[in-house]
């Protein structure tokens, strides 16, 4: 009986917490034009409101994954929620562009603690036979955050100002902390050595920071130099991890074909899809002239479909081979992206809605089964690393997606303002982004085909 109650409380805490970051992200996508106007930020600066969050969340993910195994998964989960809601308050009070970018980076640190522990908590209290269903519920919460963000965030930004989006997350975060402190008595730590791989953490953080920075500024010589330095730092990281007694990341896990190909699939899908809502938000608000709330009503179609499909896909992943679901999902995602690659100024909103329905269905079929494959492909004492890997693929993919948009916008638009005279350039840049994302997704289908024969 105690175990049943513990499952309920853990799932509630993790589900509410998992709602916050996607809600924040999808809300900001809709409110970004208003935020840019309020804080006097150009298009390239606006993208850094998103990129700063992704940068720190990525950089600290693996170190926090190891720290959760040493000091306790629940302890790090609670700390992450405290940092997240504190940063939310600071973001709402930000007086200028530099401040909002700094506070979003701080928020990313809290989000990385939550991301790296949420799946570990589920794995610790749910047996393998029930894990797919629990992950499906958690994925649905993420989808609901994505669903609520555009419509609720759009209305909040219009009526109460963009600051209210950040303040909205505070009571939800406090509820998560109260449930965790008062109802979850257990704590989970990994067995074995408690030593922390400081050298591996430093080389990992350095390589990832340089890579994301370099990729986002690839149009300049500085960007190329940063990429070269990131590859050198990553080579040092791999060498360090293969020789370390207590590595930050067990590179031997990637010899597990099921684990490695499932991780690659996740990276491909998140790279291909994360920037979709931002690009469509620009299209709907600038080119089509819709308000943030009206744009949000259209953009909710994708996460709504994901929220409807994900729990069903999670249950199906417990009964059939998950790769069947992930392959079908990737096909639908590819079709949707290629449809968006034909967007024009006269494209009706109904066509955008149909594309979002297709994309949301594909994402719903893909997400839960893919996560289940990764978490079930490793032994329980590697759950922390597996959870960190899932979140790493999510965040690195999102960073790649935003970096791709920033790069294409820099090449095709330069530093021009988003005025009606430049909407033609905006449309051309948007189509190029969707075309590239479609190509990336198509290439990822080959990984799925190879993966099918790996077990």
Backbone torsions as a table, in degrees:
resi	resn	phi	psi	omega
1	UNK	NA	-43.0	178.2
2	UNK	-60.3	-40.4	179.7
3	UNK	-63.8	-36.4	179.0
4	UNK	-65.6	-43.7	177.5
5	UNK	-64.1	-39.8	179.9
6	UNK	-62.3	-40.5	177.3
7	UNK	-59.2	-44.1	-178.3
8	UNK	-63.8	-47.1	-177.5
9	UNK	-66.9	-41.5	178.2
10	UNK	-63.2	-45.9	-178.8
11	UNK	-64.4	-38.0	177.4
12	UNK	-63.7	-49.0	-178.5
13	UNK	-62.0	-46.3	-178.9
14	UNK	-67.0	-38.7	-178.6
15	UNK	-66.5	-47.7	178.5
16	UNK	-62.0	-41.6	-178.7
17	UNK	-67.1	-39.0	-179.3
18	UNK	-67.3	-18.6	178.4
19	UNK	-71.3	-31.0	-166.0
20	UNK	-67.9	-53.5	-175.1
21	UNK	-62.5	-46.8	177.1
22	UNK	-65.3	-34.4	175.2
23	UNK	-61.6	-45.1	179.8
24	UNK	-61.0	-47.3	-177.1
25	UNK	-63.4	-46.8	-178.6
26	UNK	-70.8	-30.4	175.8
27	UNK	-66.1	-44.3	-178.5
28	UNK	-64.7	-35.2	177.4
29	UNK	-56.9	-39.3	-179.8
30	UNK	-77.5	-37.3	-174.6
31	UNK	-87.8	-4.8	-173.6
32	UNK	-56.7	-43.7	176.4
33	UNK	-57.9	-40.8	177.9
34	UNK	-67.0	-40.1	178.7
35	UNK	-64.1	-42.4	178.9
36	UNK	-61.8	-40.8	178.7
37	UNK	-67.9	-41.9	-178.0
38	UNK	-66.9	-39.6	-175.8
39	UNK	-101.0	9.1	177.6
40	UNK	57.0	55.1	-177.7
41	UNK	-115.5	135.7	175.5
42	UNK	-79.4	176.2	-177.6
43	UNK	-56.9	-43.3	-177.9
44	UNK	-67.8	-38.0	176.5
45	UNK	-67.0	-37.0	179.9
46	UNK	-59.4	-41.6	-179.0
47	UNK	-63.4	-24.7	179.9
48	UNK	-73.3	-17.7	172.7
49	UNK	-62.3	-35.3	177.6
50	UNK	-84.8	-45.1	-174.8
51	UNK	-65.4	-36.4	179.8
52	UNK	-60.7	-41.1	176.6
53	UNK	-62.4	-48.7	-178.3
54	UNK	-64.8	-34.9	-177.3
55	UNK	-62.6	-54.6	-177.7
56	UNK	-70.5	-35.8	178.1
57	UNK	-61.4	-39.7	177.4
58	UNK	-68.1	-47.9	-173.0
59	UNK	-60.3	-39.1	-173.5
60	UNK	-95.0	-0.4	-171.6
61	UNK	-63.4	-55.9	-178.4
62	UNK	-64.2	-45.0	175.5
63	UNK	-56.2	-41.2	178.4
64	UNK	-68.1	-31.9	176.3
65	UNK	-60.5	-43.6	178.1
66	UNK	-70.4	-40.4	179.5
67	UNK	-63.4	-32.7	178.0
68	UNK	-65.6	-33.3	178.4
69	UNK	-72.6	-29.3	-177.4
70	UNK	-85.2	-47.6	-172.1
71	UNK	-103.7	-8.7	176.9
72	UNK	120.6	130.1	-177.5
73	UNK	-68.5	-45.2	-179.1
74	UNK	-64.0	-40.5	-178.5
75	UNK	-60.2	-43.2	-179.6
76	UNK	-71.8	-34.3	178.1
77	UNK	-61.4	-46.3	179.4
78	UNK	-65.4	-43.6	179.8
79	UNK	-60.4	-40.2	179.0
80	UNK	-62.6	-40.6	179.0
81	UNK	-67.3	-36.3	177.8
82	UNK	-64.0	-45.9	179.8
83	UNK	-63.9	-40.7	-177.4
84	UNK	-61.2	-48.9	-176.6
85	UNK	-73.6	-29.2	174.4
86	UNK	-63.9	-44.1	178.2
87	UNK	-64.7	-33.7	177.6
88	UNK	-60.3	-44.5	178.1
89	UNK	-62.6	-43.3	179.4
90	UNK	-63.6	-40.2	178.2
91	UNK	-62.0	-39.6	179.4
92	UNK	-64.9	-24.0	-178.8
93	UNK	-98.3	2.4	-174.6
94	UNK	-61.6	127.1	-177.3
95	UNK	-90.0	-16.1	-175.3
96	UNK	-153.1	179.5	-175.9
97	UNK	-62.9	-45.0	-177.8
98	UNK	-61.4	-39.6	-178.3
99	UNK	-67.0	-45.7	-177.9
100	UNK	-64.3	-37.4	178.2
101	UNK	-66.8	-42.4	178.8
102	UNK	-63.3	-46.2	-178.0
103	UNK	-69.0	-32.4	175.3
104	UNK	-66.4	-35.6	175.4
105	UNK	-63.1	-41.5	177.4
106	UNK	-63.0	-39.6	178.3
107	UNK	-64.2	-34.8	178.4
108	UNK	-62.8	-32.4	177.4
109	UNK	-63.6	-45.9	177.4
110	UNK	-63.2	-41.4	179.9
111	UNK	-62.7	-36.6	-179.9
112	UNK	-65.0	-36.0	176.9
113	UNK	-64.1	-40.7	-179.7
114	UNK	-70.2	-45.3	-177.1
115	UNK	-61.2	-38.3	-175.0
116	UNK	-79.0	-14.6	-177.4
117	UNK	-108.5	-19.6	-172.9
118	UNK	-62.7	-46.6	-179.5
119	UNK	-72.9	-31.7	176.7
120	UNK	-63.3	-41.9	178.0
121	UNK	-61.2	-43.2	178.4
122	UNK	-62.6	-44.5	-178.5
123	UNK	-64.5	-30.3	-177.9
124	UNK	-73.8	-29.2	-174.8
125	UNK	-109.4	-16.1	179.4
126	UNK	-108.6	129.3	175.7
127	UNK	-67.8	164.5	-175.9
128	UNK	-57.3	-33.3	-178.4
129	UNK	-69.3	-20.0	-179.7
130	UNK	-111.4	-3.9	-171.7
131	UNK	-67.4	-38.6	-179.6
132	UNK	-60.3	-41.9	179.4
133	UNK	-65.2	-43.0	179.8
134	UNK	-65.0	-41.9	177.7
135	UNK	-64.9	-35.2	177.2
136	UNK	-62.6	-42.1	176.6
137	UNK	-63.4	-43.0	178.9
138	UNK	-63.7	-41.3	177.5
139	UNK	-63.8	-37.1	177.5
140	UNK	-63.1	-35.0	177.2
141	UNK	-65.4	-40.4	176.0
142	UNK	-61.6	-44.0	179.3
143	UNK	-64.5	-36.3	177.6
144	UNK	-66.8	-34.2	174.0
145	UNK	-62.7	-43.0	176.5
146	UNK	-65.0	-34.0	180.0
147	UNK	-70.7	-46.0	-176.3
148	UNK	-73.1	-29.9	-174.9
149	UNK	-55.9	-55.1	-176.5
150	UNK	-61.5	-44.9	-176.2
151	UNK	-78.4	-50.5	-179.2
152	UNK	-69.9	-42.8	178.2
153	UNK	-63.1	-37.9	178.1
154	UNK	-63.8	-44.5	179.0
155	UNK	-67.1	-42.8	179.1
156	UNK	-60.7	-44.8	-178.4
157	UNK	-63.2	-40.5	-179.0
158	UNK	-70.5	-43.5	-171.5
159	UNK	-87.3	-44.0	-172.8
160	UNK	-114.7	-1.2	-178.5
161	UNK	95.0	154.7	-176.9
162	UNK	-62.9	-22.5	180.0
163	UNK	-61.2	-30.5	-177.1
164	UNK	-66.6	-23.2	177.6
165	UNK	-61.6	-44.1	-179.8
166	UNK	-68.4	-41.7	-177.9
167	UNK	-68.0	-26.4	-179.9
168	UNK	-61.2	-30.8	-176.2
169	UNK	-77.0	-17.3	-172.5
170	UNK	-63.5	-52.1	-179.2
171	UNK	-62.4	-33.8	177.5
172	UNK	-64.9	-43.2	178.3
173	UNK	-63.3	-39.1	178.2
174	UNK	-64.3	-39.1	177.6
175	UNK	-61.2	-43.0	178.7
176	UNK	-60.7	-43.8	-179.2
177	UNK	-64.4	-42.6	180.0
178	UNK	-63.9	-43.1	178.1
179	UNK	-62.2	-44.0	-176.9
180	UNK	-65.2	-40.1	-177.5
181	UNK	-76.6	-36.5	-171.9
182	UNK	-96.8	-23.9	-172.0
183	UNK	-117.5	-17.1	-180.0
184	UNK	-108.0	97.8	-174.8
185	UNK	-83.6	-28.3	-175.1
186	UNK	-75.1	157.6	172.2
187	UNK	-134.1	146.7	-175.9
188	UNK	-125.6	129.5	176.5
189	UNK	-135.5	154.2	178.1
190	UNK	-78.1	150.4	175.0
191	UNK	-78.4	178.1	177.1
192	UNK	85.1	-155.4	-173.9
193	UNK	-65.3	143.7	177.4
194	UNK	-102.9	11.1	-178.8
195	UNK	-75.9	142.5	-179.4
196	UNK	-103.0	132.1	-178.0
197	UNK	-80.3	84.5	-177.2
198	UNK	-66.9	-42.8	-179.0
199	UNK	-62.9	-43.9	178.1
200	UNK	-63.8	-39.0	179.2
201	UNK	-63.4	-43.2	-178.9
202	UNK	-65.3	-44.3	-179.4
203	UNK	-69.0	-36.4	177.8
204	UNK	-65.1	-50.0	-179.4
205	UNK	-60.2	-42.0	-179.3
206	UNK	-64.9	-46.2	-177.7
207	UNK	-64.3	-42.2	-178.2
208	UNK	-70.8	-39.8	177.9
209	UNK	-61.1	-46.7	179.9
210	UNK	-64.4	-37.9	-177.6
211	UNK	-67.5	-47.8	-178.3
212	UNK	-65.6	-41.2	176.8
213	UNK	-62.3	-45.0	-179.0
214	UNK	-66.1	-42.1	-179.2
215	UNK	-65.2	-36.3	-179.3
216	UNK	-71.9	-20.5	-179.1
217	UNK	-121.7	33.7	-173.8
218	UNK	-64.5	-19.5	-179.7
219	UNK	-69.9	-9.6	-178.2
220	UNK	-113.9	163.4	176.3
221	UNK	-63.0	-36.7	177.8
222	UNK	-57.7	-41.0	179.6
223	UNK	-62.4	-43.4	178.3
224	UNK	-62.4	-42.1	179.4
225	UNK	-63.1	-42.5	179.3
226	UNK	-63.9	-36.9	177.8
227	UNK	-64.6	-42.9	178.0
228	UNK	-60.6	-45.7	179.4
229	UNK	-63.8	-34.6	179.8
230	UNK	-67.5	-38.4	178.4
231	UNK	-66.7	-37.9	176.6
232	UNK	-64.2	-44.0	179.4
233	UNK	-65.5	-38.0	179.8
234	UNK	-68.7	-36.1	176.0
235	UNK	-61.6	-40.7	177.4
236	UNK	-65.2	-37.5	178.7
237	UNK	-62.2	-46.2	179.7
238	UNK	-61.9	-43.4	179.0
239	UNK	-62.0	-43.1	179.8
240	UNK	-62.0	-43.6	-175.7
241	UNK	-69.7	-33.6	179.9
242	UNK	-71.7	-20.7	-177.7
243	UNK	-103.2	-15.1	-175.0
244	UNK	-74.6	143.8	176.8
245	UNK	-73.8	-36.5	179.7
246	UNK	-126.2	73.3	-172.8
247	UNK	-66.4	150.6	174.0
248	UNK	-61.5	-41.0	-179.9
249	UNK	-135.0	128.0	180.0
250	UNK	-79.8	97.5	-176.1
251	UNK	-65.1	-16.5	178.1
252	UNK	-63.9	-22.5	-180.0
253	UNK	-60.9	-29.7	-177.7
254	UNK	-75.8	-4.6	169.4
255	UNK	-76.4	-16.0	174.2
256	UNK	-78.5	106.7	-173.0
257	UNK	-62.5	-36.5	179.3
258	UNK	-63.1	-43.0	179.4
259	UNK	-66.5	-48.0	-173.3
260	UNK	-69.5	-43.5	-178.7
261	UNK	-72.4	-33.8	175.8
262	UNK	-65.1	-38.1	177.3
263	UNK	-65.7	-41.3	178.5
264	UNK	-63.3	-41.8	177.3
265	UNK	-57.4	-45.7	-179.1
266	UNK	-61.8	-43.6	179.3
267	UNK	-59.5	-44.4	-178.9
268	UNK	-62.8	-46.6	-175.8
269	UNK	-67.1	-43.7	-178.8
270	UNK	-69.7	-32.5	174.6
271	UNK	-64.3	-39.6	-174.9
272	UNK	-75.9	-23.6	-167.7
273	UNK	-116.4	-21.1	-169.9
274	UNK	-61.1	-42.2	-174.4
275	UNK	-81.0	-0.7	-176.7
276	UNK	-58.3	-48.3	-176.5
277	UNK	-65.3	-35.9	177.5
278	UNK	-65.6	-46.4	-179.8
279	UNK	-62.4	-42.7	179.2
280	UNK	-70.6	-31.4	176.1
281	UNK	-63.9	-43.8	175.1
282	UNK	-60.3	-44.2	-178.8
283	UNK	-62.7	-46.7	-176.1
284	UNK	-70.0	-38.5	-175.5
285	UNK	-84.5	-42.1	-177.8
286	UNK	-85.1	-53.6	-174.4
287	UNK	-76.4	-45.4	-177.2
288	UNK	-90.0	-12.9	174.6
289	UNK	75.9	23.6	179.5
290	UNK	-82.9	158.5	177.0
291	UNK	-79.1	165.1	176.2
292	UNK	-56.7	-41.4	-179.1
293	UNK	-68.6	-39.7	178.3
294	UNK	-66.6	-40.0	175.9
295	UNK	-62.9	-40.4	179.2
296	UNK	-61.6	-37.9	178.7
297	UNK	-61.9	-31.6	177.2
298	UNK	-79.1	-43.1	-175.2
299	UNK	-69.3	-19.1	179.5
300	UNK	-69.7	-13.9	-177.2
301	UNK	-58.8	-44.1	-178.2
302	UNK	-62.2	-56.9	179.9
303	UNK	-64.7	-27.6	176.6
304	UNK	-63.3	-45.6	178.3
305	UNK	-64.2	-38.6	177.9
306	UNK	-62.8	-43.5	-179.3
307	UNK	-64.8	-33.0	178.9
308	UNK	-75.3	-37.4	-173.8
309	UNK	-85.9	-36.5	-171.4
310	UNK	-57.5	-47.4	179.7
311	UNK	-61.7	-39.8	177.7
312	UNK	-63.5	-43.7	178.7
313	UNK	-64.8	-36.2	177.4
314	UNK	-62.6	-42.2	177.9
315	UNK	-68.2	-39.3	179.3
316	UNK	-65.5	-30.4	179.9
317	UNK	-66.7	-19.9	175.2
318	UNK	-81.4	-12.2	-173.3
319	UNK	-115.7	-30.3	-179.3
320	UNK	-124.2	169.0	178.2
321	UNK	-64.3	122.8	-174.8
322	UNK	-60.1	-27.5	-175.7
323	UNK	-65.9	-23.0	176.3
324	UNK	-64.6	-42.2	-179.5
325	UNK	-71.0	-43.0	-178.5
326	UNK	-66.5	-36.7	179.1
327	UNK	-65.3	-44.8	178.3
328	UNK	-61.9	-40.5	178.8
329	UNK	-62.1	-42.5	-178.9
330	UNK	-67.0	-33.9	176.7
331	UNK	-63.0	-45.4	179.8
332	UNK	-65.5	-38.8	177.8
333	UNK	-61.8	-44.8	178.9
334	UNK	-59.3	-45.1	179.9
335	UNK	-61.0	-42.1	-179.5
336	UNK	-65.5	-43.3	-179.1
337	UNK	-64.1	-40.9	179.2
338	UNK	-68.1	-30.0	174.3
339	UNK	-67.4	-42.2	178.6
340	UNK	-66.9	-23.1	179.7
341	UNK	-68.9	-8.9	177.9
342	UNK	-103.7	9.6	-178.9
343	UNK	-55.9	141.2	175.2
344	UNK	-140.1	173.3	-178.6
345	UNK	-62.5	-22.6	-178.7
346	UNK	-102.2	5.8	178.5
347	UNK	-62.8	123.3	-177.6
348	UNK	-70.1	155.0	179.4
349	UNK	-62.1	-28.9	179.4
350	UNK	-62.7	-35.1	178.3
351	UNK	-67.6	-38.4	177.2
352	UNK	-64.4	-42.3	-179.9
353	UNK	-62.9	-43.1	179.7
354	UNK	-63.9	-39.7	177.2
355	UNK	-63.9	-39.8	178.6
356	UNK	-68.0	-35.1	176.1
357	UNK	-62.9	-43.3	179.2
358	UNK	-64.9	-44.4	-179.8
359	UNK	-64.6	-44.3	-179.6
360	UNK	-64.1	-38.7	177.0
361	UNK	-63.8	-43.6	178.7
362	UNK	-62.6	-43.9	178.8
363	UNK	-65.4	-38.2	178.4
364	UNK	-64.0	-39.4	178.1
365	UNK	-69.6	-30.0	-173.8
366	UNK	-85.0	-46.9	-163.2
367	UNK	-61.4	-58.3	-176.1
368	UNK	-62.5	-49.5	178.7
369	UNK	-60.8	-36.4	179.2
370	UNK	-65.9	-42.7	177.8
371	UNK	-63.7	-41.1	178.5
372	UNK	-61.4	-41.7	178.6
373	UNK	-59.2	-44.9	-177.8
374	UNK	-66.3	-47.7	-175.8
375	UNK	-68.7	-30.1	-178.9
376	UNK	-89.8	-2.7	-178.1
377	UNK	-90.2	-4.7	-178.6
378	UNK	-124.4	161.5	175.4
379	UNK	-71.8	159.4	-174.4
380	UNK	-60.8	-32.3	-179.4
381	UNK	-72.8	-3.7	174.5
382	UNK	-109.3	13.6	-178.4
383	UNK	-60.2	-37.8	-179.9
384	UNK	-62.5	-43.5	178.8
385	UNK	-67.6	-41.4	179.5
386	UNK	-63.3	-42.8	177.4
387	UNK	-61.9	-41.9	177.9
388	UNK	-63.8	-36.3	179.8
389	UNK	-66.7	-43.7	177.2
390	UNK	-57.0	-47.9	-178.4
391	UNK	-68.8	-34.3	178.0
392	UNK	-63.8	-45.2	179.4
393	UNK	-62.0	-39.1	177.5
394	UNK	-61.4	-52.4	-173.8
395	UNK	-74.7	-39.6	177.3
396	UNK	-64.8	-40.7	176.4
397	UNK	-61.1	-42.4	177.8
398	UNK	-63.5	-40.8	178.6
399	UNK	-65.0	-41.8	176.0
400	UNK	-60.5	-41.9	-178.4
401	UNK	-62.5	-48.0	178.3
402	UNK	-66.9	-38.2	177.8
403	UNK	-62.7	-37.9	177.7
404	UNK	-62.7	-45.0	178.1
405	UNK	-62.4	-47.2	179.6
406	UNK	-59.0	-41.6	-178.3
407	UNK	-66.1	-48.8	-178.9
408	UNK	-66.0	-40.8	176.8
409	UNK	-61.7	-40.1	-179.4
410	UNK	-65.2	-40.8	-179.0
411	UNK	-70.5	-43.3	-172.1
412	UNK	-92.3	-31.0	-175.8
413	UNK	-108.7	-24.9	-177.0
414	UNK	65.4	-134.6	-177.3
415	UNK	-108.0	21.7	-178.3
416	UNK	-69.1	154.5	178.3
417	UNK	-80.5	159.5	178.9
418	UNK	-86.2	70.1	178.5
419	UNK	-103.5	162.5	-178.8
420	UNK	-53.4	-30.9	-179.8
421	UNK	-65.8	-21.2	-176.7
422	UNK	-109.6	11.5	-179.4
423	UNK	-65.5	-28.8	176.1
424	UNK	-62.2	-43.2	176.7
425	UNK	-64.5	-38.6	178.6
426	UNK	-61.7	-43.7	180.0
427	UNK	-65.4	-42.5	179.1
428	UNK	-62.5	-42.6	179.2
429	UNK	-64.1	-41.5	-179.9
430	UNK	-62.7	-44.9	179.6
431	UNK	-62.6	-40.8	179.3
432	UNK	-62.8	-40.0	178.2
433	UNK	-61.4	-48.4	-178.5
434	UNK	-64.5	-38.1	178.7
435	UNK	-62.6	-45.4	179.5
436	UNK	-64.5	-41.5	178.3
437	UNK	-62.6	-38.5	177.4
438	UNK	-63.4	-40.8	178.3
439	UNK	-63.9	-42.8	178.7
440	UNK	-61.0	-43.5	179.7
441	UNK	-64.2	-40.2	179.5
442	UNK	-62.5	-42.5	177.1
443	UNK	-61.5	-38.0	179.4
444	UNK	-63.1	-25.6	177.9
445	UNK	-62.3	-29.9	177.8
446	UNK	-66.9	-37.3	176.6
447	UNK	-62.0	-37.6	177.7
448	UNK	-63.7	-42.2	-179.9
449	UNK	-64.4	-40.9	178.3
450	UNK	-66.3	-43.0	-178.7
451	UNK	-59.3	-33.5	-177.2
452	UNK	-60.5	-29.4	-178.6
453	UNK	-95.7	7.1	-173.7
454	UNK	-92.6	-6.6	178.1
455	UNK	-153.1	NA	NA
